[in-house]
Amino acid sequence: MIIEKTIPIFRIFDYYKAIEFYIDWLGFTIEWEHVFEEGMPKYIEITRGGMTLHLSEHHGDATPGAKVFLWCSGLKEYHKMLIEKKYKNNKPGLEETFYDAWSVEVIDPFGNRLSFNEKK
């Protein structure tokens, strides 16, 4: 077996809050959305660079409060962009870590965390 890609699933409770956070603030792109019928929970695939996430309103797909750790590059510039957008619910810091890297952690409106990291 060869694993081609890992895609974390984050539980969300409000489609519009998820769009505000992931698309408008973090700069992800919606690749596709699925809903069985009007009024049912949504399931969304979003991407940014080499990262893909699935966001699900379905109660059995994931547990709120998950965390994903990401290695990336250009983190200081990305952090500056996030701060300049003045998102009212999150103002992440740029932290030096014990593992010789820079880190920016954001928490979505549902308690899920993304830890962006760049080696020094």
N, CA, C and O atoms as a MOPAC input file, in Angstrom:
PM7 MOZYME 1SCF
protein

 N      0.83900 1    -1.18600 1     0.00000 1
 C      0.00000 1     0.00000 1     0.00000 1
 C      0.87900 1     1.24200 1     0.00000 1
 O      1.90400 1     1.28900 1     0.68000 1
 N      0.47300 1     2.24200 1    -0.76300 1
 C      1.12400 1     3.54500 1    -0.78500 1
 C      0.06600 1     4.58100 1    -0.42200 1
 O     -0.96000 1     4.69000 1    -1.09300 1
 N      0.31700 1     5.32700 1     0.62500 1
 C     -0.60900 1     6.39600 1     1.01000 1
 C     -0.27900 1     7.62100 1     0.17900 1
 O      0.85500 1     8.10100 1     0.19300 1
 N     -1.25000 1     8.11900 1    -0.53300 1
 C     -1.02000 1     9.23400 1    -1.44000 1
 C     -1.26100 1    10.59100 1    -0.80100 1
 O     -0.61500 1    11.57000 1    -1.17500 1
 N     -2.17400 1    10.67000 1     0.15300 1
 C     -2.48400 1    11.95600 1     0.75700 1
 C     -3.22800 1    11.73500 1     2.06100 1
 O     -4.02700 1    10.80400 1     2.16900 1
 N     -2.97700 1    12.57800 1     3.05100 1
 C     -3.70600 1    12.56000 1     4.30500 1
 C     -4.61100 1    13.78000 1     4.35000 1
 O     -4.16000 1    14.89900 1     4.10700 1
 N     -5.89400 1    13.56900 1     4.66100 1
 C     -6.83800 1    14.67700 1     4.71200 1
 C     -7.56600 1    14.65200 1     6.05300 1
 O     -8.46200 1    13.83200 1     6.25400 1
 N     -7.19300 1    15.54300 1     6.97300 1
 C     -7.91700 1    15.61900 1     8.25000 1
 C     -9.36000 1    16.09400 1     8.04300 1
 O     -9.64900 1    16.87200 1     7.13400 1
 N    -10.24600 1    15.61400 1     8.89800 1
 C    -11.63900 1    16.06200 1     8.90300 1
 C    -11.87000 1    16.83400 1    10.19900 1
 O    -11.61800 1    16.32000 1    11.28900 1
 N    -12.35100 1    18.06800 1    10.07400 1
 C    -12.71300 1    18.88100 1    11.22900 1
 C    -14.23000 1    18.97500 1    11.31400 1
 O    -14.91100 1    19.17500 1    10.30800 1
 N    -14.74100 1    18.82900 1    12.51200 1
 C    -16.17400 1    18.98500 1    12.76500 1
 C    -16.48100 1    20.46600 1    12.86300 1
 O    -15.79800 1    21.20500 1    13.57200 1
 N    -17.51500 1    20.89900 1    12.14900 1
 C    -17.98600 1    22.28400 1    12.21700 1
 C    -19.46600 1    22.26500 1    12.56500 1
 O    -20.13700 1    21.25100 1    12.37100 1
 N    -19.98000 1    23.38100 1    13.07800 1
 C    -21.38300 1    23.46700 1    13.47100 1
 C    -22.14800 1    24.52200 1    12.69000 1
 O    -23.37800 1    24.55000 1    12.71700 1
 N    -21.42700 1    25.38400 1    11.99900 1
 C    -22.07400 1    26.49500 1    11.30100 1
 C    -21.31000 1    26.76200 1    10.00700 1
 O    -20.17000 1    27.22600 1    10.03500 1
 N    -21.93000 1    26.47400 1     8.89900 1
 C    -21.31300 1    26.63300 1     7.58600 1
 C    -20.77800 1    28.04800 1     7.38700 1
 O    -19.64300 1    28.22100 1     6.94100 1
 N    -21.57600 1    29.05700 1     7.71000 1
 C    -21.18300 1    30.44700 1     7.44800 1
 C    -20.02300 1    30.89100 1     8.32300 1
 O    -19.16500 1    31.64900 1     7.86900 1
 N    -19.97900 1    30.43400 1     9.57000 1
 C    -18.82300 1    30.74000 1    10.43600 1
 C    -17.56700 1    30.05500 1     9.89000 1
 O    -16.47700 1    30.62600 1     9.93100 1
 N    -17.72200 1    28.83900 1     9.38200 1
 C    -16.58700 1    28.11800 1     8.80200 1
 C    -16.05100 1    28.84700 1     7.57500 1
 O    -14.83700 1    28.95900 1     7.40400 1
 N    -16.94000 1    29.34200 1     6.72400 1
 C    -16.51900 1    30.09000 1     5.53100 1
 C    -15.79300 1    31.36700 1     5.93600 1
 O    -14.74800 1    31.69100 1     5.37100 1
 N    -16.33600 1    32.09500 1     6.90900 1
 C    -15.69500 1    33.32500 1     7.38300 1
 C    -14.27700 1    33.03800 1     7.87900 1
 O    -13.35300 1    33.79700 1     7.58500 1
 N    -14.10300 1    31.94900 1     8.62700 1
 C    -12.80700 1    31.61800 1     9.20800 1
 C    -11.83300 1    31.05500 1     8.16900 1
 O    -10.74300 1    31.59400 1     7.98100 1
 N    -12.22300 1    29.98500 1     7.50800 1
 C    -11.30100 1    29.26600 1     6.62400 1
 C    -11.09600 1    29.93500 1     5.26300 1
 O     -9.97600 1    29.95200 1     4.75300 1
 N    -12.13700 1    30.47400 1     4.68100 1
 C    -12.03800 1    31.04800 1     3.33900 1
 C    -11.66400 1    32.52900 1     3.41800 1
 O    -10.65900 1    32.95800 1     2.85100 1
 N    -12.48200 1    33.30000 1     4.12400 1
 C    -12.26900 1    34.74900 1     4.17600 1
 C    -11.01500 1    35.13700 1     4.94800 1
 O    -10.29300 1    36.04200 1     4.53000 1
 N    -10.74200 1    34.46500 1     6.07700 1
 C     -9.59500 1    34.87200 1     6.90400 1
 C     -8.33200 1    34.07900 1     6.57200 1
 O     -7.29800 1    34.68100 1     6.28400 1
 N     -8.38400 1    32.76300 1     6.60200 1
 C     -7.17200 1    31.96200 1     6.38000 1
 C     -6.78100 1    31.83800 1     4.91400 1
 O     -5.64400 1    31.48000 1     4.60900 1
 N     -7.70200 1    32.12500 1     4.00800 1
 C     -7.36200 1    32.12300 1     2.59100 1
 C     -7.43400 1    30.77200 1     1.89400 1
 O     -6.80000 1    30.57400 1     0.85800 1
 N     -8.19800 1    29.84600 1     2.45100 1
 C     -8.41700 1    28.56700 1     1.77900 1
 C     -9.37900 1    28.76500 1     0.60800 1
 O    -10.05200 1    29.79100 1     0.51200 1
 N     -9.43400 1    27.77700 1    -0.27200 1
 C    -10.34100 1    27.76500 1    -1.41600 1
 C    -11.26000 1    26.56000 1    -1.28900 1
 O    -10.81500 1    25.47100 1    -0.92800 1
 N    -12.54600 1    26.75400 1    -1.58600 1
 C    -13.48400 1    25.63000 1    -1.59000 1
 C    -13.28800 1    24.85800 1    -2.88700 1
 O    -13.38800 1    25.42500 1    -3.97500 1
 N    -13.00900 1    23.57000 1    -2.77300 1
 C    -12.86300 1    22.70100 1    -3.94300 1
 C    -14.20400 1    22.09200 1    -4.33100 1
 O    -14.54300 1    22.01800 1    -5.51200 1
 N    -14.95900 1    21.65800 1    -3.33400 1
 C    -16.30300 1    21.14500 1    -3.57300 1
 C    -17.08000 1    21.10200 1    -2.26400 1
 O    -16.50400 1    21.12000 1    -1.17700 1
 N    -18.38700 1    21.04600 1    -2.39500 1
 C    -19.30600 1    20.92800 1    -1.25800 1
 C    -20.31600 1    19.83800 1    -1.57100 1
 O    -20.65300 1    19.60300 1    -2.73100 1
 N    -20.79800 1    19.17400 1    -0.52400 1
 C    -21.84400 1    18.17000 1    -0.70800 1
 C    -22.90000 1    18.33400 1     0.38100 1
 O    -22.58200 1    18.56200 1     1.54800 1
 N    -24.15000 1    18.21400 1    -0.02600 1
 C    -25.27900 1    18.16700 1     0.90200 1
 C    -26.29800 1    17.20800 1     0.28700 1
 O    -26.59300 1    17.29600 1    -0.90400 1
 N    -26.83200 1    16.29600 1     1.09500 1
 C    -27.77100 1    15.30400 1     0.56200 1
 C    -29.05900 1    15.94700 1     0.06800 1
 O    -29.60300 1    15.54800 1    -0.96200 1
 N    -29.54500 1    16.93800 1     0.79700 1
 C    -30.71500 1    17.70300 1     0.37400 1
 C    -30.77900 1    18.98300 1     1.19700 1
 O    -30.13500 1    19.09200 1     2.24000 1
 N    -31.55000 1    19.94100 1     0.72800 1
 C    -31.68300 1    21.24800 1     1.39300 1
 C    -31.96300 1    21.06900 1     2.89200 1
 O    -32.82200 1    20.28200 1     3.28900 1
 N    -31.22600 1    21.81000 1     3.70200 1
 C    -31.41100 1    21.76400 1     5.14700 1
 C    -30.61600 1    20.68500 1     5.86200 1
 O    -30.62400 1    20.61800 1     7.09100 1
 N    -29.93700 1    19.85100 1     5.11000 1
 C    -29.11600 1    18.79500 1     5.70600 1
 C    -27.69800 1    19.32200 1     5.94200 1
 O    -27.32200 1    20.34800 1     5.37500 1
 N    -26.90000 1    18.62800 1     6.77800 1
 C    -25.52600 1    19.07000 1     7.03800 1
 C    -24.67800 1    19.11200 1     5.77000 1
 O    -24.87700 1    18.34000 1     4.83300 1
 N    -23.73100 1    20.03700 1     5.77800 1
 C    -22.82100 1    20.19500 1     4.63900 1
 C    -21.49000 1    19.48700 1     4.91600 1
 O    -21.07400 1    19.33000 1     6.06400 1
 N    -20.84400 1    19.07100 1     3.83500 1
 C    -19.51400 1    18.48300 1     3.87300 1
 C    -18.70800 1    19.20300 1     2.79900 1
 O    -19.12700 1    19.26000 1     1.64300 1
 N    -17.54600 1    19.75700 1     3.17500 1
 C    -16.80400 1    20.65400 1     2.29200 1
 C    -15.34100 1    20.21500 1     2.21700 1
 O    -14.75700 1    19.81400 1     3.22400 1
 N    -14.75100 1    20.29100 1     1.02400 1
 C    -13.30400 1    20.12000 1     0.88100 1
 C    -12.71100 1    21.48600 1     0.58100 1
 O    -13.14900 1    22.17700 1    -0.33800 1
 N    -11.69600 1    21.87300 1     1.37700 1
 C    -11.00100 1    23.14900 1     1.16800 1
 C     -9.50900 1    22.87800 1     1.02600 1
 O     -8.99000 1    21.89100 1     1.54700 1
 N     -8.82600 1    23.77500 1     0.30700 1
 C     -7.38200 1    23.63200 1     0.11600 1
 C     -6.68600 1    24.98300 1     0.24200 1
 O     -7.27700 1    26.04100 1     0.02600 1
 N     -5.42100 1    24.90300 1     0.59700 1
 C     -4.51800 1    26.05600 1     0.56500 1
 C     -3.12900 1    25.47100 1     0.37800 1
 O     -2.64400 1    24.72100 1     1.22500 1
 N     -2.49600 1    25.81300 1    -0.72500 1
 C     -1.18300 1    25.23300 1    -1.00900 1
 C     -1.28100 1    23.71900 1    -1.05400 1
 O     -2.15500 1    23.17200 1    -1.72700 1
 N     -0.39500 1    23.04000 1    -0.34600 1
 C     -0.38600 1    21.58500 1    -0.32300 1
 C     -1.28000 1    20.96800 1     0.73500 1
 O     -1.20600 1    19.76400 1     0.98000 1
 N     -2.12600 1    21.77700 1     1.36900 1
 C     -2.96100 1    21.26300 1     2.45100 1
 C     -4.41100 1    21.13400 1     2.01700 1
 O     -4.96900 1    22.03400 1     1.38900 1
 N     -5.00800 1    20.00800 1     2.35700 1
 C     -6.42000 1    19.77800 1     2.10900 1
 C     -7.08300 1    19.44400 1     3.43600 1
 O     -6.55400 1    18.65600 1     4.22000 1
 N     -8.23200 1    20.03900 1     3.68500 1
 C     -9.04400 1    19.74100 1     4.87200 1
 C    -10.45800 1    19.42000 1     4.43100 1
 O    -10.94600 1    19.95400 1     3.43500 1
 N    -11.10500 1    18.55300 1     5.17000 1
 C    -12.53400 1    18.34700 1     5.01500 1
 C    -13.21500 1    18.92400 1     6.25000 1
 O    -12.79100 1    18.68000 1     7.37900 1
 N    -14.27200 1    19.69000 1     6.01900 1
 C    -15.06300 1    20.28600 1     7.09200 1
 C    -16.44200 1    19.65100 1     7.03700 1
 O    -17.07800 1    19.62900 1     5.98300 1
 N    -16.90500 1    19.13600 1     8.16500 1
 C    -18.16300 1    18.39900 1     8.16100 1
 C    -19.10300 1    18.87900 1     9.26000 1
 O    -18.71100 1    19.02800 1    10.41800 1
 N    -20.35400 1    19.11800 1     8.86700 1
 C    -21.40900 1    19.40000 1     9.84000 1
 C    -22.06400 1    18.10600 1    10.34400 1
 O    -22.90500 1    18.15500 1    11.24200 1
 N    -21.69300 1    16.96700 1     9.78600 1
 C    -22.27000 1    15.68100 1    10.19400 1
 C    -21.72200 1    15.27300 1    11.56000 1
 O    -20.50700 1    15.23600 1    11.75500 1
 N    -22.60600 1    14.96800 1    12.50100 1
 C    -22.17800 1    14.70100 1    13.87800 1
 C    -21.27600 1    13.48600 1    14.02900 1
 O    -20.49600 1    13.44700 1    14.98100 1
 N    -21.33500 1    12.50900 1    13.16400 1
 C    -20.52300 1    11.31200 1    13.31500 1
 C    -19.17700 1    11.34200 1    12.62400 1
 O    -18.42300 1    10.37400 1    12.72100 1
 N    -18.84700 1    12.42300 1    11.92600 1
 C    -17.61600 1    12.44000 1    11.13400 1
 C    -16.35600 1    12.76800 1    11.92000 1
 O    -15.27900 1    12.28200 1    11.57700 1
 N    -16.46200 1    13.56600 1    12.94600 1
 C    -15.27000 1    13.97000 1    13.68900 1
 C    -15.68800 1    14.55200 1    15.03300 1
 O    -16.85900 1    14.85200 1    15.26200 1
 N    -14.71200 1    14.70200 1    15.90900 1
 C    -14.95300 1    15.27600 1    17.22900 1
 C    -14.38900 1    16.68900 1    17.26900 1
 O    -13.24400 1    16.89500 1    16.86800 1
 N    -15.15400 1    17.66400 1    17.73800 1
 C    -14.61900 1    19.02800 1    17.84800 1
 C    -13.40000 1    19.05900 1    18.76900 1
 O    -13.29600 1    18.27000 1    19.70800 1
 N    -12.49400 1    19.97000 1    18.48800 1
 C    -11.32300 1    20.13800 1    19.34100 1
 C    -10.08700 1    19.42500 1    18.82700 1
 O     -9.12800 1    19.24900 1    19.57900 1
 N    -10.08000 1    19.01200 1    17.57600 1
 C     -8.91100 1    18.35800 1    16.98200 1
 C     -7.82200 1    19.39000 1    16.68800 1
 O     -8.07400 1    20.59500 1    16.67900 1
 N     -6.61600 1    18.89400 1    16.44800 1
 C     -5.49500 1    19.77800 1    16.11000 1
 C     -4.70200 1    19.13600 1    14.98800 1
 O     -4.46900 1    17.92800 1    14.98500 1
 N     -4.28900 1    19.96200 1    14.03400 1
 C     -3.42500 1    19.48900 1    12.96200 1
 C     -2.13700 1    20.31800 1    12.98600 1
 O     -2.17700 1    21.54200 1    13.10700 1
 N     -0.99400 1    19.63100 1    12.86800 1
 C      0.33300 1    20.25000 1    12.87400 1
 C      0.82400 1    20.29400 1    11.44000 1
 O      0.81700 1    19.27800 1    10.74500 1
 N      1.25400 1    21.48000 1    10.98900 1
 C      1.65300 1    21.66900 1     9.58900 1
 C      3.04100 1    22.27900 1     9.49800 1
 O      3.33200 1    23.27100 1    10.16800 1
 N      3.89800 1    21.69300 1     8.67500 1
 C      5.16000 1    22.32900 1     8.31900 1
 C      4.89300 1    23.17700 1     7.08100 1
 O      4.21300 1    22.73400 1     6.15500 1
 N      5.42600 1    24.38600 1     7.06400 1
 C      5.18600 1    25.27500 1     5.93500 1
 C      6.37800 1    26.20900 1     5.74700 1
 O      7.35300 1    26.14600 1     6.49600 1
 N      6.29100 1    27.06300 1     4.75400 1
 C      7.28400 1    28.11100 1     4.53800 1
 C      6.52800 1    29.41500 1     4.31900 1
 O      5.34500 1    29.40100 1     3.97700 1
 N      7.20400 1    30.53100 1     4.51200 1
 C      6.56200 1    31.83800 1     4.36800 1
 C      5.64700 1    32.18400 1     5.52800 1
 O      4.69900 1    32.95300 1     5.37000 1
 N      5.92700 1    31.61800 1     6.69400 1
 C      5.02500 1    31.78000 1     7.84000 1
 C      4.95900 1    33.21600 1     8.36100 1
 O      3.88200 1    33.69100 1     8.71800 1
 N      6.08500 1    33.90600 1     8.40700 1
 C      6.06200 1    35.28500 1     8.91900 1
 C      5.18500 1    36.18000 1     8.04100 1
 O      4.44900 1    37.02400 1     8.55200 1
 N      5.26400 1    35.99600 1     6.73200 1
 C      4.43200 1    36.78700 1     5.82300 1
 C      2.95300 1    36.42100 1     5.98200 1
 O      2.08500 1    37.29300 1     5.96400 1
 N      2.67900 1    35.12800 1     6.13800 1
 C      1.30400 1    34.66700 1     6.33100 1
 C      0.73400 1    35.24000 1     7.63000 1
 O     -0.40500 1    35.70500 1     7.66300 1
 N      1.53000 1    35.20200 1     8.69200 1
 C      1.10300 1    35.76300 1     9.97400 1
 C      0.77900 1    37.25100 1     9.83500 1
 O     -0.23300 1    37.72300 1    10.35300 1
 N      1.63000 1    37.97500 1     9.14400 1
 C      1.40700 1    39.41300 1     8.92600 1
 C      0.08400 1    39.63700 1     8.18500 1
 O     -0.67600 1    40.53800 1     8.53900 1
 N     -0.19400 1    38.82600 1     7.16500 1
 C     -1.44100 1    38.93800 1     6.41900 1
 C     -2.65000 1    38.67800 1     7.32100 1
 O     -3.65100 1    39.39100 1     7.24400 1
 N     -2.55500 1    37.65900 1     8.17300 1
 C     -3.67100 1    37.35000 1     9.07700 1
 C     -3.94700 1    38.51300 1    10.02500 1
 O     -5.10200 1    38.88400 1    10.23400 1
 N     -2.90900 1    39.07700 1    10.58700 1
 C     -3.06900 1    40.19300 1    11.52000 1
 C     -3.65900 1    41.40700 1    10.81300 1
 O     -4.52100 1    42.08800 1    11.36800 1
 N     -3.20800 1    41.68200 1     9.60300 1
 C     -3.71400 1    42.84000 1     8.85400 1
 C     -5.19400 1    42.72000 1     8.49000 1
 O     -5.86200 1    43.73300 1     8.28600 1
 N     -5.71200 1    41.49500 1     8.40700 1
 C     -7.12900 1    41.30200 1     8.08600 1
 C     -8.04500 1    41.65100 1     9.25700 1
 O     -9.25400 1    41.78900 1     9.07400 1
 N     -7.48200 1    41.79400 1    10.45400 1
 C     -8.22500 1    42.19400 1    11.65200 1
 C     -9.48000 1    41.33900 1    11.88400 1
 O    -10.57300 1    41.86200 1    12.10300 1
 N     -9.29700 1    40.02700 1    11.83000 1
 C    -10.38400 1    39.09400 1    12.13900 1
 C    -10.72900 1    39.25300 1    13.60900 1
 O     -9.85900 1    39.09800 1    14.46600 1
 N    -11.97800 1    39.55900 1    13.91400 1
 C    -12.37100 1    39.93600 1    15.27300 1
 C    -12.28900 1    38.79900 1    16.29200 1
 O    -12.25000 1    39.06500 1    17.49300 1
 N    -12.26300 1    37.53800 1    15.84600 1
 C    -12.31200 1    36.42200 1    16.78400 1
 C    -10.98000 1    35.72200 1    17.01200 1
 O    -10.92700 1    34.72200 1    17.72700 1
 N     -9.90500 1    36.22700 1    16.41900 1
 C     -8.62800 1    35.53600 1    16.53400 1
 C     -7.50100 1    36.50300 1    16.20200 1
 O     -7.56500 1    37.21500 1    15.20100 1
 N     -6.48100 1    36.52800 1    17.03300 1
 C     -5.29400 1    37.34700 1    16.78300 1
 C     -4.08500 1    36.52500 1    17.21300 1
 O     -3.57100 1    36.69600 1    18.31900 1
 N     -3.62900 1    35.62500 1    16.32800 1
 C     -2.56100 1    34.70800 1    16.72100 1
 C     -1.20500 1    35.38900 1    16.83500 1
 O     -0.91400 1    36.36600 1    16.14600 1
 N     -0.39500 1    34.84600 1    17.71900 1
 C      0.97200 1    35.31600 1    17.85000 1
 C      1.90300 1    34.52900 1    16.95300 1
 O      1.53100 1    33.48800 1    16.41000 1
 N      3.09200 1    35.02300 1    16.80500 1
 C      4.17400 1    34.33300 1    16.10200 1
 C      5.16500 1    33.93400 1    17.17800 1
 O      5.85700 1    34.78800 1    17.73300 1
 N      5.23900 1    32.64900 1    17.47700 1
 C      6.00200 1    32.16400 1    18.62500 1
 C      7.24700 1    31.40100 1    18.19200 1
 O      7.23800 1    30.69100 1    17.18600 1
 N      8.32800 1    31.55900 1    18.97500 1
 C      9.50900 1    30.71400 1    18.80700 1
 C      9.26000 1    29.44800 1    19.61300 1
 O      8.72100 1    29.50600 1    20.71800 1
 N      9.65400 1    28.29700 1    19.05800 1
 C      9.38800 1    27.03000 1    19.72800 1
 C     10.66800 1    26.37600 1    20.23700 1
 O     11.77700 1    26.76500 1    19.87300 1
 N     10.48100 1    25.37800 1    21.08500 1
 C     11.61900 1    24.61500 1    21.59500 1
 C     12.21500 1    23.70800 1    20.51600 1
 O     13.33300 1    23.21900 1    20.67800 1
 N     11.49800 1    23.47800 1    19.43400 1
 C     11.98600 1    22.61500 1    18.35200 1
 C     12.57000 1    23.42900 1    17.20000 1
 O     12.55400 1    23.00000 1    16.04700 1
 N     13.09000 1    24.62000 1    17.54000 1
 C     13.82300 1    25.48500 1    16.60900 1
 C     12.99400 1    25.85700 1    15.38000 1
 O     13.41500 1    25.67700 1    14.23800 1
 N     11.81400 1    26.37700 1    15.65700 1
 C     10.90700 1    26.76900 1    14.57700 1
 C     10.08000 1    27.96600 1    15.02400 1
 O     10.06000 1    28.32900 1    16.20000 1
 N      9.40200 1    28.56600 1    14.05500 1
 C      8.38800 1    29.58000 1    14.32500 1
 C      7.03900 1    28.89200 1    14.24500 1
 O      6.86100 1    27.95100 1    13.47200 1
 N      6.08400 1    29.36200 1    15.04900 1
 C      4.77200 1    28.72700 1    15.07000 1
 C      3.67100 1    29.77400 1    15.18100 1
 O      3.80000 1    30.75700 1    15.91100 1
 N      2.59200 1    29.55000 1    14.44800 1
 C      1.37700 1    30.35100 1    14.53500 1
 C      0.22900 1    29.35800 1    14.70800 1
 O      0.00500 1    28.49900 1    13.85500 1
 N     -0.48900 1    29.48600 1    15.81300 1
 C     -1.61700 1    28.59100 1    16.04200 1
 C     -2.91500 1    29.37600 1    16.00300 1
 O     -3.04200 1    30.42300 1    16.63800 1
 N     -3.87800 1    28.86000 1    15.25000 1
 C     -5.19700 1    29.48700 1    15.17900 1
 C     -6.23900 1    28.47100 1    15.64100 1
 O     -6.06800 1    27.26500 1    15.46400 1
 N     -7.30300 1    28.97000 1    16.22700 1
 C     -8.39400 1    28.12700 1    16.72400 1
 C     -9.66200 1    28.54100 1    16.00700 1
 O    -10.06600 1    29.70300 1    16.04500 1
 N    -10.28800 1    27.56500 1    15.34600 1
 C    -11.50100 1    27.88400 1    14.60200 1
 C    -12.69600 1    28.07100 1    15.55900 1
 O    -12.57300 1    27.78200 1    16.74900 1
 N    -13.82600 1    28.53900 1    15.06600 1
 C    -14.98400 1    28.80000 1    15.92800 1
 C    -15.56700 1    27.54900 1    16.58900 1
 O    -16.48700 1    27.65400 1    17.40000 1
 N    -15.04100 1    26.36700 1    16.25100 1
 C    -15.57600 1    25.11700 1    16.76300 1
 C    -14.58700 1    24.39400 1    17.67700 1
 O    -14.83000 1    23.26300 1    18.09800 1
 N    -13.46300 1    25.06500 1    17.98200 1
 C    -12.47100 1    24.51400 1    18.89200 1
 C    -11.36200 1    23.71900 1    18.23300 1
 O    -10.49200 1    23.19300 1    18.92800 1
 N    -11.36900 1    23.61500 1    16.90700 1
 C    -10.29400 1    22.92000 1    16.19300 1
 C     -9.10200 1    23.85800 1    16.04500 1
 O     -9.26500 1    25.06800 1    15.89200 1
 N     -7.89800 1    23.28000 1    16.09100 1
 C     -6.69400 1    24.10700 1    16.02400 1
 C     -5.81100 1    23.71100 1    14.84900 1
 O     -5.65100 1    22.53200 1    14.53400 1
 N     -5.24400 1    24.72600 1    14.21100 1
 C     -4.24600 1    24.52000 1    13.16300 1
 C     -2.95400 1    25.14700 1    13.65300 1
 O     -2.92100 1    26.33000 1    13.99100 1
 N     -1.90200 1    24.36400 1    13.69300 1
 C     -0.58400 1    24.83300 1    14.12900 1
 C      0.32500 1    24.89400 1    12.89800 1
 O      0.79700 1    23.86700 1    12.40900 1
 N      0.56400 1    26.12500 1    12.40200 1
 C      1.44900 1    26.34600 1    11.25800 1
 C      2.86500 1    26.51500 1    11.78600 1
 O      3.08500 1    27.30500 1    12.70400 1
 N      3.81900 1    25.80000 1    11.23500 1
 C      5.18800 1    25.81500 1    11.73800 1
 C      6.19600 1    25.92800 1    10.60200 1
 O      6.02300 1    25.34800 1     9.53000 1
 N      7.26100 1    26.69600 1    10.86700 1
 C      8.34100 1    26.83600 1     9.88700 1
 C      9.66500 1    26.74200 1    10.61000 1
 O      9.90500 1    27.44400 1    11.59300 1
 N     10.53200 1    25.85800 1    10.10800 1
 C     11.86800 1    25.73700 1    10.68600 1
 C     12.63300 1    27.04200 1    10.50100 1
 O     12.50100 1    27.72100 1     9.48300 1
 N     13.44300 1    27.38100 1    11.51800 1
 C     14.23600 1    28.60900 1    11.44600 1
 C     15.37500 1    28.43500 1    10.46600 1
 O     16.16100 1    29.36100 1    10.26200 1

